[in-house]
Amino acid sequence: MERGRSVASKVAGAAGFMMAAILLSRLLGLAREMVIAHLFGMDEMTDCYIAA
């Protein structure tokens, strides 16, 4: 029984780590888009840069 709880604890920890990593990735992506919009504006040339 002890081993079962240990495995469940490891799985929960790994799931929590993945959740935090994905959240951090999403927040960094949002920050990147905000910086690009602030520096270059929102026009056709910026769209071309992002598409390239």
PDB file of N, CA, C and O in Angstrom:
ATOM      1  N   MET A   1       0.812  -1.190   0.000  1.00  0.00           N
ATOM      2  CA  MET A   1       0.000   0.000   0.000  1.00  0.00           C
ATOM      3  C   MET A   1       0.864   1.266   0.000  1.00  0.00           C
ATOM      4  O   MET A   1       0.540   2.255  -0.657  1.00  0.00           O
ATOM      5  N   GLU A   2       1.963   1.214   0.747  1.00  0.00           N
ATOM      6  CA  GLU A   2       2.852   2.372   0.831  1.00  0.00           C
ATOM      7  C   GLU A   2       3.392   2.746  -0.548  1.00  0.00           C
ATOM      8  O   GLU A   2       3.490   3.924  -0.892  1.00  0.00           O
ATOM      9  N   ARG A   3       3.735   1.739  -1.322  1.00  0.00           N
ATOM     10  CA  ARG A   3       4.273   1.986  -2.654  1.00  0.00           C
ATOM     11  C   ARG A   3       3.225   2.644  -3.549  1.00  0.00           C
ATOM     12  O   ARG A   3       3.563   3.510  -4.356  1.00  0.00           O
ATOM     13  N   GLY A   4       1.964   2.247  -3.419  1.00  0.00           N
ATOM     14  CA  GLY A   4       0.894   2.837  -4.220  1.00  0.00           C
ATOM     15  C   GLY A   4       0.738   4.325  -3.959  1.00  0.00           C
ATOM     16  O   GLY A   4       0.539   5.100  -4.894  1.00  0.00           O
ATOM     17  N   ARG A   5       0.825   4.727  -2.720  1.00  0.00           N
ATOM     18  CA  ARG A   5       0.733   6.151  -2.393  1.00  0.00           C
ATOM     19  C   ARG A   5       1.943   6.905  -2.930  1.00  0.00           C
ATOM     20  O   ARG A   5       1.820   8.052  -3.359  1.00  0.00           O
ATOM     21  N   SER A   6       3.089   6.280  -2.909  1.00  0.00           N
ATOM     22  CA  SER A   6       4.297   6.915  -3.404  1.00  0.00           C
ATOM     23  C   SER A   6       4.197   7.173  -4.909  1.00  0.00           C
ATOM     24  O   SER A   6       4.577   8.239  -5.394  1.00  0.00           O
ATOM     25  N   VAL A   7       3.685   6.194  -5.629  1.00  0.00           N
ATOM     26  CA  VAL A   7       3.521   6.354  -7.077  1.00  0.00           C
ATOM     27  C   VAL A   7       2.484   7.431  -7.363  1.00  0.00           C
ATOM     28  O   VAL A   7       2.687   8.271  -8.239  1.00  0.00           O
ATOM     29  N   ALA A   8       1.380   7.412  -6.632  1.00  0.00           N
ATOM     30  CA  ALA A   8       0.344   8.427  -6.830  1.00  0.00           C
ATOM     31  C   ALA A   8       0.890   9.816  -6.515  1.00  0.00           C
ATOM     32  O   ALA A   8       0.557  10.784  -7.198  1.00  0.00           O
ATOM     33  N   SER A   9       1.713   9.915  -5.500  1.00  0.00           N
ATOM     34  CA  SER A   9       2.312  11.195  -5.145  1.00  0.00           C
ATOM     35  C   SER A   9       3.252  11.682  -6.246  1.00  0.00           C
ATOM     36  O   SER A   9       3.276  12.871  -6.565  1.00  0.00           O
ATOM     37  N   LYS A  10       4.022  10.766  -6.824  1.00  0.00           N
ATOM     38  CA  LYS A  10       4.927  11.137  -7.917  1.00  0.00           C
ATOM     39  C   LYS A  10       4.148  11.588  -9.147  1.00  0.00           C
ATOM     40  O   LYS A  10       4.529  12.551  -9.813  1.00  0.00           O
ATOM     41  N   VAL A  11       3.062  10.893  -9.444  1.00  0.00           N
ATOM     42  CA  VAL A  11       2.239  11.263 -10.599  1.00  0.00           C
ATOM     43  C   VAL A  11       1.615  12.635 -10.375  1.00  0.00           C
ATOM     44  O   VAL A  11       1.594  13.466 -11.283  1.00  0.00           O
ATOM     45  N   ALA A  12       1.107  12.874  -9.169  1.00  0.00           N
ATOM     46  CA  ALA A  12       0.515  14.176  -8.863  1.00  0.00           C
ATOM     47  C   ALA A  12       1.563  15.284  -8.955  1.00  0.00           C
ATOM     48  O   ALA A  12       1.272  16.369  -9.458  1.00  0.00           O
ATOM     49  N   GLY A  13       2.762  15.024  -8.480  1.00  0.00           N
ATOM     50  CA  GLY A  13       3.832  16.014  -8.578  1.00  0.00           C
ATOM     51  C   GLY A  13       4.216  16.307 -10.015  1.00  0.00           C
ATOM     52  O   GLY A  13       4.430  17.460 -10.386  1.00  0.00           O
ATOM     53  N   ALA A  14       4.301  15.256 -10.825  1.00  0.00           N
ATOM     54  CA  ALA A  14       4.637  15.440 -12.240  1.00  0.00           C
ATOM     55  C   ALA A  14       3.532  16.200 -12.963  1.00  0.00           C
ATOM     56  O   ALA A  14       3.813  17.051 -13.807  1.00  0.00           O
ATOM     57  N   ALA A  15       2.280  15.898 -12.637  1.00  0.00           N
ATOM     58  CA  ALA A  15       1.155  16.606 -13.258  1.00  0.00           C
ATOM     59  C   ALA A  15       1.163  18.076 -12.857  1.00  0.00           C
ATOM     60  O   ALA A  15       0.901  18.949 -13.685  1.00  0.00           O
ATOM     61  N   GLY A  16       1.459  18.350 -11.600  1.00  0.00           N
ATOM     62  CA  GLY A  16       1.550  19.737 -11.145  1.00  0.00           C
ATOM     63  C   GLY A  16       2.677  20.485 -11.826  1.00  0.00           C
ATOM     64  O   GLY A  16       2.522  21.651 -12.188  1.00  0.00           O
ATOM     65  N   PHE A  17       3.812  19.823 -12.003  1.00  0.00           N
ATOM     66  CA  PHE A  17       4.942  20.442 -12.695  1.00  0.00           C
ATOM     67  C   PHE A  17       4.579  20.763 -14.140  1.00  0.00           C
ATOM     68  O   PHE A  17       4.879  21.853 -14.628  1.00  0.00           O
ATOM     69  N   MET A  18       3.941  19.826 -14.821  1.00  0.00           N
ATOM     70  CA  MET A  18       3.542  20.053 -16.215  1.00  0.00           C
ATOM     71  C   MET A  18       2.539  21.195 -16.309  1.00  0.00           C
ATOM     72  O   MET A  18       2.621  22.022 -17.217  1.00  0.00           O
ATOM     73  N   MET A  19       1.597  21.244 -15.378  1.00  0.00           N
ATOM     74  CA  MET A  19       0.610  22.316 -15.375  1.00  0.00           C
ATOM     75  C   MET A  19       1.295  23.671 -15.213  1.00  0.00           C
ATOM     76  O   MET A  19       0.963  24.625 -15.917  1.00  0.00           O
ATOM     77  N   ALA A  20       2.246  23.756 -14.288  1.00  0.00           N
ATOM     78  CA  ALA A  20       2.963  25.010 -14.070  1.00  0.00           C
ATOM     79  C   ALA A  20       3.807  25.388 -15.287  1.00  0.00           C
ATOM     80  O   ALA A  20       3.880  26.563 -15.647  1.00  0.00           O
ATOM     81  N   ALA A  21       4.439  24.411 -15.920  1.00  0.00           N
ATOM     82  CA  ALA A  21       5.266  24.683 -17.097  1.00  0.00           C
ATOM     83  C   ALA A  21       4.417  25.185 -18.264  1.00  0.00           C
ATOM     84  O   ALA A  21       4.818  26.108 -18.973  1.00  0.00           O
ATOM     85  N   ILE A  22       3.261  24.586 -18.461  1.00  0.00           N
ATOM     86  CA  ILE A  22       2.376  25.016 -19.547  1.00  0.00           C
ATOM     87  C   ILE A  22       1.839  26.414 -19.273  1.00  0.00           C
ATOM     88  O   ILE A  22       1.771  27.241 -20.183  1.00  0.00           O
ATOM     89  N   LEU A  23       1.458  26.687 -18.025  1.00  0.00           N
ATOM     90  CA  LEU A  23       0.973  28.019 -17.663  1.00  0.00           C
ATOM     91  C   LEU A  23       2.059  29.063 -17.887  1.00  0.00           C
ATOM     92  O   LEU A  23       1.784  30.133 -18.430  1.00  0.00           O
ATOM     93  N   LEU A  24       3.288  28.766 -17.474  1.00  0.00           N
ATOM     94  CA  LEU A  24       4.401  29.691 -17.686  1.00  0.00           C
ATOM     95  C   LEU A  24       4.642  29.930 -19.173  1.00  0.00           C
ATOM     96  O   LEU A  24       4.897  31.059 -19.590  1.00  0.00           O
ATOM     97  N   SER A  25       4.561  28.875 -19.966  1.00  0.00           N
ATOM     98  CA  SER A  25       4.741  29.002 -21.408  1.00  0.00           C
ATOM     99  C   SER A  25       3.681  29.913 -22.018  1.00  0.00           C
ATOM    100  O   SER A  25       3.988  30.763 -22.855  1.00  0.00           O
ATOM    101  N   ARG A  26       2.435  29.729 -21.594  1.00  0.00           N
ATOM    102  CA  ARG A  26       1.347  30.574 -22.112  1.00  0.00           C
ATOM    103  C   ARG A  26       1.530  32.035 -21.718  1.00  0.00           C
ATOM    104  O   ARG A  26       1.294  32.933 -22.527  1.00  0.00           O
ATOM    105  N   LEU A  27       1.949  32.275 -20.482  1.00  0.00           N
ATOM    106  CA  LEU A  27       2.155  33.645 -20.022  1.00  0.00           C
ATOM    107  C   LEU A  27       3.320  34.307 -20.750  1.00  0.00           C
ATOM    108  O   LEU A  27       3.246  35.489 -21.086  1.00  0.00           O
ATOM    109  N   LEU A  28       4.393  33.562 -20.998  1.00  0.00           N
ATOM    110  CA  LEU A  28       5.519  34.116 -21.747  1.00  0.00           C
ATOM    111  C   LEU A  28       5.130  34.414 -23.193  1.00  0.00           C
ATOM    112  O   LEU A  28       5.586  35.404 -23.766  1.00  0.00           O
ATOM    113  N   GLY A  29       4.291  33.566 -23.786  1.00  0.00           N
ATOM    114  CA  GLY A  29       3.807  33.828 -25.135  1.00  0.00           C
ATOM    115  C   GLY A  29       2.953  35.083 -25.196  1.00  0.00           C
ATOM    116  O   GLY A  29       3.059  35.865 -26.140  1.00  0.00           O
ATOM    117  N   LEU A  30       2.111  35.277 -24.196  1.00  0.00           N
ATOM    118  CA  LEU A  30       1.294  36.488 -24.125  1.00  0.00           C
ATOM    119  C   LEU A  30       2.178  37.718 -23.981  1.00  0.00           C
ATOM    120  O   LEU A  30       1.948  38.733 -24.638  1.00  0.00           O
ATOM    121  N   ALA A  31       3.188  37.630 -23.123  1.00  0.00           N
ATOM    122  CA  ALA A  31       4.112  38.753 -22.944  1.00  0.00           C
ATOM    123  C   ALA A  31       4.846  39.058 -24.244  1.00  0.00           C
ATOM    124  O   ALA A  31       5.029  40.225 -24.590  1.00  0.00           O
ATOM    125  N   ARG A  32       5.272  38.019 -24.970  1.00  0.00           N
ATOM    126  CA  ARG A  32       5.957  38.219 -26.252  1.00  0.00           C
ATOM    127  C   ARG A  32       5.060  38.967 -27.231  1.00  0.00           C
ATOM    128  O   ARG A  32       5.504  39.908 -27.889  1.00  0.00           O
ATOM    129  N   GLU A  33       3.804  38.554 -27.329  1.00  0.00           N
ATOM    130  CA  GLU A  33       2.875  39.214 -28.247  1.00  0.00           C
ATOM    131  C   GLU A  33       2.629  40.664 -27.844  1.00  0.00           C
ATOM    132  O   GLU A  33       2.511  41.536 -28.704  1.00  0.00           O
ATOM    133  N   MET A  34       2.551  40.923 -26.544  1.00  0.00           N
ATOM    134  CA  MET A  34       2.337  42.291 -26.077  1.00  0.00           C
ATOM    135  C   MET A  34       3.541  43.175 -26.392  1.00  0.00           C
ATOM    136  O   MET A  34       3.374  44.333 -26.773  1.00  0.00           O
ATOM    137  N   VAL A  35       4.752  42.637 -26.236  1.00  0.00           N
ATOM    138  CA  VAL A  35       5.963  43.410 -26.539  1.00  0.00           C
ATOM    139  C   VAL A  35       6.045  43.698 -28.030  1.00  0.00           C
ATOM    140  O   VAL A  35       6.353  44.824 -28.421  1.00  0.00           O
ATOM    141  N   ILE A  36       5.776  42.708 -28.867  1.00  0.00           N
ATOM    142  CA  ILE A  36       5.815  42.919 -30.321  1.00  0.00           C
ATOM    143  C   ILE A  36       4.782  43.957 -30.735  1.00  0.00           C
ATOM    144  O   ILE A  36       5.077  44.828 -31.553  1.00  0.00           O
ATOM    145  N   ALA A  37       3.571  43.876 -30.180  1.00  0.00           N
ATOM    146  CA  ALA A  37       2.532  44.853 -30.519  1.00  0.00           C
ATOM    147  C   ALA A  37       2.931  46.250 -30.056  1.00  0.00           C
ATOM    148  O   ALA A  37       2.661  47.233 -30.746  1.00  0.00           O
ATOM    149  N   HIS A  38       3.564  46.343 -28.907  1.00  0.00           N
ATOM    150  CA  HIS A  38       3.973  47.651 -28.393  1.00  0.00           C
ATOM    151  C   HIS A  38       5.111  48.250 -29.222  1.00  0.00           C
ATOM    152  O   HIS A  38       5.098  49.444 -29.522  1.00  0.00           O
ATOM    153  N   LEU A  39       6.081  47.436 -29.587  1.00  0.00           N
ATOM    154  CA  LEU A  39       7.249  47.949 -30.301  1.00  0.00           C
ATOM    155  C   LEU A  39       6.966  48.235 -31.769  1.00  0.00           C
ATOM    156  O   LEU A  39       7.427  49.245 -32.302  1.00  0.00           O
ATOM    157  N   PHE A  40       6.216  47.363 -32.426  1.00  0.00           N
ATOM    158  CA  PHE A  40       6.035  47.472 -33.869  1.00  0.00           C
ATOM    159  C   PHE A  40       4.645  47.934 -34.275  1.00  0.00           C
ATOM    160  O   PHE A  40       4.419  48.230 -35.448  1.00  0.00           O
ATOM    161  N   GLY A  41       3.715  48.004 -33.342  1.00  0.00           N
ATOM    162  CA  GLY A  41       2.357  48.396 -33.683  1.00  0.00           C
ATOM    163  C   GLY A  41       1.586  47.217 -34.248  1.00  0.00           C
ATOM    164  O   GLY A  41       2.096  46.102 -34.361  1.00  0.00           O
ATOM    165  N   MET A  42       0.349  47.499 -34.597  1.00  0.00           N
ATOM    166  CA  MET A  42      -0.514  46.445 -35.137  1.00  0.00           C
ATOM    167  C   MET A  42      -0.896  46.839 -36.561  1.00  0.00           C
ATOM    168  O   MET A  42      -1.919  47.486 -36.784  1.00  0.00           O
ATOM    169  N   ASP A  43      -0.064  46.444 -37.518  1.00  0.00           N
ATOM    170  CA  ASP A  43      -0.346  46.763 -38.910  1.00  0.00           C
ATOM    171  C   ASP A  43       0.045  45.587 -39.795  1.00  0.00           C
ATOM    172  O   ASP A  43       0.401  44.518 -39.299  1.00  0.00           O
ATOM    173  N   GLU A  44      -0.022  45.789 -41.097  1.00  0.00           N
ATOM    174  CA  GLU A  44       0.233  44.711 -42.047  1.00  0.00           C
ATOM    175  C   GLU A  44       1.682  44.231 -42.001  1.00  0.00           C
ATOM    176  O   GLU A  44       1.942  43.038 -42.161  1.00  0.00           O
ATOM    177  N   MET A  45       2.621  45.142 -41.786  1.00  0.00           N
ATOM    178  CA  MET A  45       4.031  44.749 -41.750  1.00  0.00           C
ATOM    179  C   MET A  45       4.325  43.843 -40.551  1.00  0.00           C
ATOM    180  O   MET A  45       5.107  42.899 -40.660  1.00  0.00           O
ATOM    181  N   THR A  46       3.710  44.127 -39.437  1.00  0.00           N
ATOM    182  CA  THR A  46       3.887  43.270 -38.265  1.00  0.00           C
ATOM    183  C   THR A  46       3.289  41.899 -38.529  1.00  0.00           C
ATOM    184  O   THR A  46       3.868  40.884 -38.142  1.00  0.00           O
ATOM    185  N   ASP A  47       2.136  41.860 -39.184  1.00  0.00           N
ATOM    186  CA  ASP A  47       1.527  40.579 -39.540  1.00  0.00           C
ATOM    187  C   ASP A  47       2.447  39.775 -40.452  1.00  0.00           C
ATOM    188  O   ASP A  47       2.574  38.561 -40.292  1.00  0.00           O
ATOM    189  N   CYS A  48       3.090  40.447 -41.409  1.00  0.00           N
ATOM    190  CA  CYS A  48       4.024  39.760 -42.302  1.00  0.00           C
ATOM    191  C   CYS A  48       5.219  39.222 -41.522  1.00  0.00           C
ATOM    192  O   CYS A  48       5.679  38.109 -41.781  1.00  0.00           O
ATOM    193  N   TYR A  49       5.722  40.000 -40.573  1.00  0.00           N
ATOM    194  CA  TYR A  49       6.852  39.551 -39.747  1.00  0.00           C
ATOM    195  C   TYR A  49       6.472  38.313 -38.951  1.00  0.00           C
ATOM    196  O   TYR A  49       7.242  37.354 -38.891  1.00  0.00           O
ATOM    197  N   ILE A  50       5.298  38.325 -38.341  1.00  0.00           N
ATOM    198  CA  ILE A  50       4.854  37.193 -37.530  1.00  0.00           C
ATOM    199  C   ILE A  50       4.615  35.966 -38.412  1.00  0.00           C
ATOM    200  O   ILE A  50       4.930  34.846 -38.010  1.00  0.00           O
ATOM    201  N   ALA A  51       4.066  36.167 -39.595  1.00  0.00           N
ATOM    202  CA  ALA A  51       3.779  35.045 -40.494  1.00  0.00           C
ATOM    203  C   ALA A  51       5.069  34.418 -41.033  1.00  0.00           C
ATOM    204  O   ALA A  51       5.111  33.223 -41.325  1.00  0.00           O
ATOM    205  N   ALA A  52       6.114  35.233 -41.161  1.00  0.00           N
ATOM    206  CA  ALA A  52       7.383  34.714 -41.688  1.00  0.00           C
ATOM    207  C   ALA A  52       8.058  33.959 -40.620  1.00  0.00           C
ATOM    208  O   ALA A  52       9.148  33.428 -40.833  1.00  0.00           O
TER     209      ALA A  52
END
